[in-house]
Amino acid sequence: MTGCENTGCERSVSDLLSCCQSVDLTSLNTLRLPCQAERYVVPKTLNALQYVVREAVDKRWRITLLGGGSNVLLPTALKGIAIRPGIQQWWLESRGESVVAYVGAGVNWHSLVMTLAARGLWGIENLALIPGDCGAAPVQNIGAYGVELKDVIEGVQIVELASGKVRWLSTDDCQFGYRDSIFKKALADKVVITQLALRLSKKPQPRLGYGDLAARVSASSSCLAVAQAVCAIRREKLPDPNMLANAGSFFKNPLVSSEQLSRLLQAHPNMPYFPQVDGKSKLAAGWLIDQCGLKGARQGAFGVHTQQALVLVHFGGGDRPELLQFAEYIVRKVYGQFGVELEPEPRLIQA
């Protein structure tokens, strides 16, 4: 079964349950990890989502929130009910030189980026080709090429799972950090994101600080040209999950203190690093893995991508325990050589 895609609240509970039970989620996560969900539903309106949440809470089902499946590690069996917000509506509001895009959680992120870039609206063009739904973007505070979601987000609409109430969170409320947010901490498993408000600019504001991007476009390039250049770079470096199962960057780029950076540079003077505003520096996890001789390495059904060591790929036939064992092997190798501990980026969903 493919799960229930609800368009309203008119269905009885028995109808809802009959069309969303025992759903195979293997094709609904980009790592293609085998997963059987006890229940899976895709509410397409805010009312439908509130209805599903209310029923789940009343029946004491465990609720698991999913997006496009591009940044999660699913268990073999998922109990309770998995909910993927499918709200597709979005619209623009003009505010002088700025535009605010109100975007439903079920909108495809890359499609939104390219549509807005084609309209000449600046702000998220560097985040092109990041897979997944818009509702999942704030959880991870997605980022690429010098831009993070927190740079453009104005607010996040949520539904509280316990009460079903709808409210908005400000940027400060979201407590964004590097690949982090309140949705991974205090509000983890307590709310579902239903809508984003993104602040965009009509005036050109190119962010070209990364060398490989600056080499392809200039400050006078259009917003669409920047987005297309980002797509070209990412396609050269990253495998298409539709062709080779993967979850994008598997490890976060580690942050180190100035003292630790100094020690590392003495031993590895060519090591790339990126200074941060708090005095720490971000290291390139892919470079660390590559220096350990792991690019292209394979262990059973999983391997390190031959072009980008930050990406772990699934050749088929493996499961989550095997993947985690391989990831731990990589973590140990990097720590043994550099004294730097890597942290997985995808969200680990409990069984």
MOVENGI-V647135 format. One record per residue. N is the residue number from 1. RES is the residue in one small letter. PSI is psi as a letter, one per 30 degrees, with the letter a starting at -180 (999 if undefined). Layout:
BEGIN
n=[N	N]
res=[RES	RES]
psi=[PSI	PSI]
END
This chain:
BEGIN
n=[1	2	3	4	5	6	7	8	9	10	11	12	13	14	15	16	17	18	19	20	21	22	23	24	25	26	27	28	29	30	31	32	33	34	35	36	37	38	39	40	41	42	43	44	45	46	47	48	49	50	51	52	53	54	55	56	57	58	59	60	61	62	63	64	65	66	67	68	69	70	71	72	73	74	75	76	77	78	79	80	81	82	83	84	85	86	87	88	89	90	91	92	93	94	95	96	97	98	99	100	101	102	103	104	105	106	107	108	109	110	111	112	113	114	115	116	117	118	119	120	121	122	123	124	125	126	127	128	129	130	131	132	133	134	135	136	137	138	139	140	141	142	143	144	145	146	147	148	149	150	151	152	153	154	155	156	157	158	159	160	161	162	163	164	165	166	167	168	169	170	171	172	173	174	175	176	177	178	179	180	181	182	183	184	185	186	187	188	189	190	191	192	193	194	195	196	197	198	199	200	201	202	203	204	205	206	207	208	209	210	211	212	213	214	215	216	217	218	219	220	221	222	223	224	225	226	227	228	229	230	231	232	233	234	235	236	237	238	239	240	241	242	243	244	245	246	247	248	249	250	251	252	253	254	255	256	257	258	259	260	261	262	263	264	265	266	267	268	269	270	271	272	273	274	275	276	277	278	279	280	281	282	283	284	285	286	287	288	289	290	291	292	293	294	295	296	297	298	299	300	301	302	303	304	305	306	307	308	309	310	311	312	313	314	315	316	317	318	319	320	321	322	323	324	325	326	327	328	329	330	331	332	333	334	335	336	337	338	339	340	341	342	343	344	345	346	347	348	349	350	351]
res=[m	t	g	c	e	n	t	g	c	e	r	s	v	s	d	l	l	s	c	c	q	s	v	d	l	t	s	l	n	t	l	r	l	p	c	q	a	e	r	y	v	v	p	k	t	l	n	a	l	q	y	v	v	r	e	a	v	d	k	r	w	r	i	t	l	l	g	g	g	s	n	v	l	l	p	t	a	l	k	g	i	a	i	r	p	g	i	q	q	w	w	l	e	s	r	g	e	s	v	v	a	y	v	g	a	g	v	n	w	h	s	l	v	m	t	l	a	a	r	g	l	w	g	i	e	n	l	a	l	i	p	g	d	c	g	a	a	p	v	q	n	i	g	a	y	g	v	e	l	k	d	v	i	e	g	v	q	i	v	e	l	a	s	g	k	v	r	w	l	s	t	d	d	c	q	f	g	y	r	d	s	i	f	k	k	a	l	a	d	k	v	v	i	t	q	l	a	l	r	l	s	k	k	p	q	p	r	l	g	y	g	d	l	a	a	r	v	s	a	s	s	s	c	l	a	v	a	q	a	v	c	a	i	r	r	e	k	l	p	d	p	n	m	l	a	n	a	g	s	f	f	k	n	p	l	v	s	s	e	q	l	s	r	l	l	q	a	h	p	n	m	p	y	f	p	q	v	d	g	k	s	k	l	a	a	g	w	l	i	d	q	c	g	l	k	g	a	r	q	g	a	f	g	v	h	t	q	q	a	l	v	l	v	h	f	g	g	g	d	r	p	e	l	l	q	f	a	e	y	i	v	r	k	v	y	g	q	f	g	v	e	l	e	p	e	p	r	l	i	q	a]
psi=[l	f	l	k	j	k	f	a	g	f	k	l	e	e	e	e	e	f	g	g	k	i	k	j	g	e	f	g	k	f	f	h	k	k	k	j	k	e	k	k	k	i	k	f	l	e	e	e	e	e	e	e	e	e	e	e	e	e	g	h	k	k	k	k	k	l	b	g	g	f	h	l	j	k	l	e	k	j	l	b	k	k	k	j	k	g	j	f	k	l	l	k	k	k	i	b	f	l	k	k	k	j	k	l	f	f	k	k	e	e	e	e	e	e	e	e	e	f	g	g	j	k	e	g	f	f	g	l	g	k	l	l	l	e	f	f	e	f	e	f	i	k	l	k	h	g	k	l	e	f	f	f	k	f	l	k	k	l	k	k	e	e	f	g	k	k	l	k	k	l	e	e	e	f	h	k	a	j	h	l	l	f	f	f	c	e	g	k	g	f	l	k	k	f	k	l	j	k	j	l	k	f	k	k	i	k	j	h	f	k	e	f	e	f	f	f	l	l	f	f	l	l	e	e	e	e	e	e	e	e	e	e	e	e	e	e	e	k	k	j	f	f	e	j	k	l	g	b	k	f	k	l	j	k	k	l	l	e	e	e	e	e	e	e	f	e	f	i	f	g	k	k	l	j	k	l	f	g	f	l	k	k	l	j	e	e	e	e	e	e	f	g	g	f	k	f	k	k	j	b	f	l	l	k	k	f	f	j	f	f	k	k	l	j	f	k	f	l	l	e	e	e	e	e	e	e	e	e	e	e	e	e	e	e	e	e	e	f	g	k	k	k	k	k	e	l	k	j	k	k	999]
END
